[in-house]
Amino acid sequence: MSGRVALVTGASSGIGFQIARGLARFGAAVTLGTRSEARGQQAVARIRSEVAGAEVEFLIADLSALDQVRSFAANFMERQPVLHVLVNNAGGFFARRRLTVDGQEMTFALNHLSYFLLTRLLLDRLVAGAPARVVNVSSAAHYDGRMRFEDLGHRRGYRFGLAPYAQSKLANVLFTKELARRLSGTGVTANAVHPGLVRTGLSTKNIPWPLRPLVALGVAFMAISEEEGARGPLRLGSSPELEGVSGEYFNLSRRAQSSAASNDLDSARRLWEVSEQLTGLAQTR
Ligand SMILES: NC(=O)c1ccc[n+]([C@@H]2O[C@H](COP(=O)([O-])OP(=O)(O)OC[C@H]3O[C@@H](n4cnc5c(N)ncnc54)[C@H](OP(=O)(O)O)[C@@H]3O)[C@@H](O)[C@H]2O)c1
């Protein structure tokens, strides 16, 4: 991937770090999205120490905040005239309902609105870099998801974060498919992927502490490593075999059937419009 430019969000740890390292190994120039200077420096230093000649840098943003998504995109565009691979990966699970600085429910804002807004803001760069790829890290949790357009922020039925998480991951697939339809003919593809059940901090970070050892134990036994979890997203971002493939859902590295809800065209269009409203893009059109 020498000469290719990639951007990976949530790259300070977990699956995102492994994706960034993998892309750097393939020779791409990689920008890591991180939340803090210290974690960004650490991640970049680790990649440089492991990958000879790695071209890596980091940019900081709390992607749950719309203004920070905008400044993150602007900073990236100042540095790079083109983008070939965008991996939307930063995400979280929140057992207790919380709001972002914009007043949105955290799971929906971070896991879906940040993917939507960042991709839209970087579209010109992707089209300029075509053939280019958008990889949205979703989850098999999307099979349990239902779009609650009447209450996207789950004021009711929060269910310890399970319902909003599943909805946000369904939103990732709906967004991917709608994006792929709208990008048809531009040379930019969009695909969604379930990375597997992966041994990261995702399931334990934001749950009540008495539950943490139990969940950590379950994950330790059942889950795959972070490196294995990065394989599917990496393949989607880099494999020549997948050139031109768009609008698909992958389970790890294999193409798979996503849920019926994720193939609902009305729902995809509605989510697109609502997301434009909620991110302020509708006002700037
Ligand atoms: N782990 C699994 O089993 C699994 C299964 C299916 C799908 N996924 C998906 O995989 C993706 C990555 O998750 P993971 O398992 O690698 O979890 P993780 O280890 O917790 O990593 C999440 C990444 O997102 C970043 N992040 C969190 N909140 C952020 C914010 N407000 N602004 C910017 N960055 C933020 C984190 O930064 P910090 O390092 O600063 O916290 C971290 O780099 C998520 O989209 C998740 O839904 C994971």
The ligand as an SDF file (V2000), in Angstrom:
LIG
                    3D

 48 52  0  0  0  0  0  0  0  0999 V2000
  -14.3620   -6.0390   21.0790 N   0  0  0  0  0  0  0  0  0  0  0  0
  -15.3330   -6.6920   20.4640 C   0  0  0  0  0  0  0  0  0  0  0  0
  -15.6150   -7.8660   20.7850 O   0  0  0  0  0  0  0  0  0  0  0  0
  -16.1060   -6.0400   19.3590 C   0  0  0  0  0  0  0  0  0  0  0  0
  -17.0820   -6.8180   18.7020 C   0  0  0  0  0  0  0  0  0  0  0  0
  -17.8020   -6.2330   17.6600 C   0  0  0  0  0  0  0  0  0  0  0  0
  -17.5370   -4.9320   17.2860 C   0  0  0  0  0  0  0  0  0  0  0  0
  -16.6040   -4.1910   17.9580 N   0  0  0  0  0  0  0  0  0  0  0  0
  -16.3870   -2.7990   17.5190 C   0  0  0  0  0  0  0  0  0  0  0  0
  -15.0030   -2.5910   17.3280 O   0  0  0  0  0  0  0  0  0  0  0  0
  -14.7010   -1.1940   17.4830 C   0  0  0  0  0  0  0  0  0  0  0  0
  -13.4550   -1.0530   18.3380 C   0  0  0  0  0  0  0  0  0  0  0  0
  -13.7280   -1.5710   19.6240 O   0  0  0  0  0  0  0  0  0  0  0  0
  -12.6330   -2.3080   20.5270 P   0  0  0  0  0  0  0  0  0  0  0  0
  -13.1960   -3.6070   20.9040 O   0  0  0  0  0  0  0  0  0  0  0  0
  -11.3020   -2.2220   19.9080 O   0  0  0  0  0  0  0  0  0  0  0  0
  -12.7250   -1.3930   21.8360 O   0  0  0  0  0  0  0  0  0  0  0  0
  -11.6380   -0.5600   22.6330 P   0  0  0  0  0  0  0  0  0  0  0  0
  -10.4280   -1.3770   22.8810 O   0  0  0  0  0  0  0  0  0  0  0  0
  -12.3870    0.0050   23.7800 O   0  0  0  0  0  0  0  0  0  0  0  0
  -11.2490    0.5740   21.5950 O   0  0  0  0  0  0  0  0  0  0  0  0
  -12.1210    1.6120   21.2760 C   0  0  0  0  0  0  0  0  0  0  0  0
  -11.3250    2.7280   20.6720 C   0  0  0  0  0  0  0  0  0  0  0  0
  -12.2000    3.8420   20.4700 O   0  0  0  0  0  0  0  0  0  0  0  0
  -11.6480    4.9670   21.1480 C   0  0  0  0  0  0  0  0  0  0  0  0
  -12.6770    5.8540   21.6630 N   0  0  0  0  0  0  0  0  0  0  0  0
  -13.6000    5.5850   22.6190 C   0  0  0  0  0  0  0  0  0  0  0  0
  -14.3430    6.6670   22.8630 N   0  0  0  0  0  0  0  0  0  0  0  0
  -13.8750    7.6410   22.0510 C   0  0  0  0  0  0  0  0  0  0  0  0
  -14.2170    8.9900   21.8570 C   0  0  0  0  0  0  0  0  0  0  0  0
  -15.1930    9.5800   22.5560 N   0  0  0  0  0  0  0  0  0  0  0  0
  -13.5270    9.7080   20.9460 N   0  0  0  0  0  0  0  0  0  0  0  0
  -12.5090    9.1480   20.2510 C   0  0  0  0  0  0  0  0  0  0  0  0
  -12.1410    7.8690   20.3890 N   0  0  0  0  0  0  0  0  0  0  0  0
  -12.8130    7.1340   21.2940 C   0  0  0  0  0  0  0  0  0  0  0  0
  -10.8370    4.3840   22.2730 C   0  0  0  0  0  0  0  0  0  0  0  0
   -9.9180    5.3360   22.7450 O   0  0  0  0  0  0  0  0  0  0  0  0
   -9.2300    5.1710   24.2090 P   0  0  0  0  0  0  0  0  0  0  0  0
   -8.0930    4.1990   23.9720 O   0  0  0  0  0  0  0  0  0  0  0  0
   -8.7990    6.5500   24.5390 O   0  0  0  0  0  0  0  0  0  0  0  0
  -10.2760    4.6390   25.1280 O   0  0  0  0  0  0  0  0  0  0  0  0
  -10.2070    3.1920   21.5960 C   0  0  0  0  0  0  0  0  0  0  0  0
   -9.0890    3.5840   20.8290 O   0  0  0  0  0  0  0  0  0  0  0  0
  -15.9560   -0.5590   18.0680 C   0  0  0  0  0  0  0  0  0  0  0  0
  -16.6380    0.1240   17.0400 O   0  0  0  0  0  0  0  0  0  0  0  0
  -16.7790   -1.7570   18.5420 C   0  0  0  0  0  0  0  0  0  0  0  0
  -18.1640   -1.4970   18.5190 O   0  0  0  0  0  0  0  0  0  0  0  0
  -15.8690   -4.7320   18.9680 C   0  0  0  0  0  0  0  0  0  0  0  0
  1  2  1  0
  2  3  2  0
  2  4  1  0
  4  5  1  0
  4 48  2  0
  5  6  2  0
  6  7  1  0
  7  8  2  0
  8  9  1  0
  8 48  1  0
  9 10  1  0
  9 46  1  0
 10 11  1  0
 11 12  1  0
 11 44  1  0
 12 13  1  0
 13 14  1  0
 14 15  2  0
 14 16  1  0
 14 17  1  0
 17 18  1  0
 18 19  2  0
 18 20  1  0
 18 21  1  0
 21 22  1  0
 22 23  1  0
 23 24  1  0
 23 42  1  0
 24 25  1  0
 25 26  1  0
 25 36  1  0
 26 27  1  0
 26 35  1  0
 27 28  2  0
 28 29  1  0
 29 30  1  0
 29 35  2  0
 30 31  1  0
 30 32  2  0
 32 33  1  0
 33 34  2  0
 34 35  1  0
 36 37  1  0
 36 42  1  0
 37 38  1  0
 38 39  2  0
 38 40  1  0
 38 41  1  0
 42 43  1  0
 44 45  1  0
 44 46  1  0
 46 47  1  0
M  CHG  2   8   1  16  -1
M  END
$$$$
